[in-house]
Structure formats: structure tokens, C-alpha cells
Amino acid sequence: MDSVMLDTLDLQLLHALQLDGRAPFSKIAEVLDVSDRTVARRYGRLRGSGVVRVTGTLDSHRAGHAEWLLRLRVHPRHTGAVAGALARRPDTAWVSVLSSGAEIVCLVRVPAGGPAPLEALARHPQILDVTSQRLLRHLMDHRWLGRTSALTAEQITALRPPDTSDIATVTLTDLDRRLFPALAADGRAAYPHLAREAGWSESAVRRRLNELRRSRLLQLDVEVDPTLFGFSVQCLLWLTVTPSRLTAVTHTLAADPETAFVGAITGQHNLIAIVICRDSETLYTHLTDRVSTLPGVERTETALITSYTKRVAPP
């Protein structure tokens, strides 16, 4: 991955996939004014080198799942093993190693709004301490601007899928339970491959995938290492904000180009954010000159993200 350099076309392709992870190469090629073969070859190179992966996962909020943010303290020599074990769990995402291995943060999705699996984690011999906060709401309606700034407004309009959100409740089926593991491995998998993996007809898979997309139960995500865009520092922020200022602080942070995620949580802090900066000096400036000066921010705790063992889908 370190040897891969992104040019303008690569950046445009990645931005296009952020808009629609299953957009046909022919459509992307038309908007970018290049050939279908060029787009397919570029994507194949990036995916083959591990730079990019499109994943398809269940939107836990729309499915009624509870999201718990767990912070685990482990002995540094066991960090890799514990993070790997967490990544293999089907209910985890965002398995991140913090502060050079001093702790791990992960997101656990529990069906039917259930509690976090603290008892099972507490029995793990290498986990020294666990704290949990319920992630109440995702508070950003757009992707990190660092990887979505390569296309013009006209190109974005041409590539963005139409808003056909179906507000009707969609019940998960046995076909869905077979489809989602295949989509997690490759969100752009072709219909014949998905049909073989699910053991259903191609027409049924195509129809059901369209239904899942209309209801937005299917969430397509593009995993890309920010270092490829020239950003080397990622940081988790826990913020304690005066409740009456929470909405204003959220809107301000979400509009900042450094912000990749903002969410409301329970616990001693009421807001969590992920910021991505070019280097440690830029992070320092952002924390001191921006975040700490926002009216209503009473306390800030930070931890550098050393690595991701799992992002959205299984590694």
C-alpha cells in the first residue's frame, strides 16, 4: 500500500464510489470522460493493492440495533491478540488500537436495542478494564471531506443515486442473512456471484438488493487509508459539552474539513468525534485554536488512533 500514489483520476474514482459504491463503471467513465476499461483497470489496481475496498453492511440504526462504544484497557503486549479477537466477532466495527497499544476502542452492534456484551468481555483474561457508552445518534450527514473533494458539483449530481428512500418498514429475510456476508466482503460483487453465495436466483437477488437500497438498510462504505490523501494523524475526541450548546457545537464540528465523524453518546462525555489531520502540528492547532474555543465545550479528552484492526466490515 505504501508504494501506491493516487493521481487525479484515482481521486475522482474514489469520490465517485463514495457517492454510490455500486455505480457501474460505464456510468463513472461517462461522467469522468474516460473509457470504461480505464475505470475498471484503475479500480482493479487500487483494490488489488489493498488501497480501497467497497463494503456493504446492514444499517444498524434503521434495523433497530443498539450501538455501544466500548473502550478497553489491555496490556500492550496483548493488544494485537485482543483487537484481532474483537475484529472476528460479527457484531463489531471500528476496532481501533489507540495510543500505541495502550487501549482499544470498538463499536458493538446489538440487535433489538440490547445491552453491550460486557460480561463476556470482562471474563477475557487479557482485558483489564472496560467502559461502555451508548452511541445515541450519528450527527454527520456527509463523508469526510478529505476524500470527497475531487469532483465538481455537476459530476456529483450526475453520479449521486436518486433519493428513492422507501419509508416502509423492511423485515430482514433469510436471503438477507445470506447476502450481507457476501456484500461485506465485496460491496461491488456482481449479481451472479451474489446469487451463488446466497443460493438464490439471480433475479431474486437483484430484486432484493434494490429493495434493500431503497429502504437504506444496505449501507455501502468505501474503506480507504487517509494517509494516501496526505493525512497522517487520526484522533478520537471525547467532548463534554453544555447540553444547551450541543447542537451548535455539533454543527460546527461537522462542517470542519478535519472531522470524519461526530456522534452523541451517553456517559461522562456526551459527544465523540474523529478528526483527521495532515500531521501532529495541524492536530495541535485544530485542538487549541478550534475545538477548545467553541462556546459550550467544557472538557476534551483525546487519543491518537494507532491503527484499525477492523473498520466497518470483517477484515
Buried (B, 14 or more C-beta within 10 A) or exposed (E): EEEBEBEEBBBBBBBBBBBBBBBEBEBBBBBBEBEBEBBBEBBEEBBEEEBBBBBBBBEBBBBEBBBBBBBBBBEEEBBBEBBEBBBEBEBBBBBBBBBEBBBBBBBBBBEEEEEBBBEEBEEBEEBEEBBBBBBEEEBBEEBBBBBBEBBEEEBBEBBBEEEEEEEEEBEEEEBBEBBBBBBBBBBBBEEEBBBBBBEBEBEEBEEBBEBBBBBBBBBBBBBBBBEBBEBBBBBBBBBBBEEEBBEBBBEBBBEBEBBBBBBBBEBEBBBBBBBBBBEEEBBEEBBEEBBEEBEBBEEBEBBBBBBBBBBBBBE
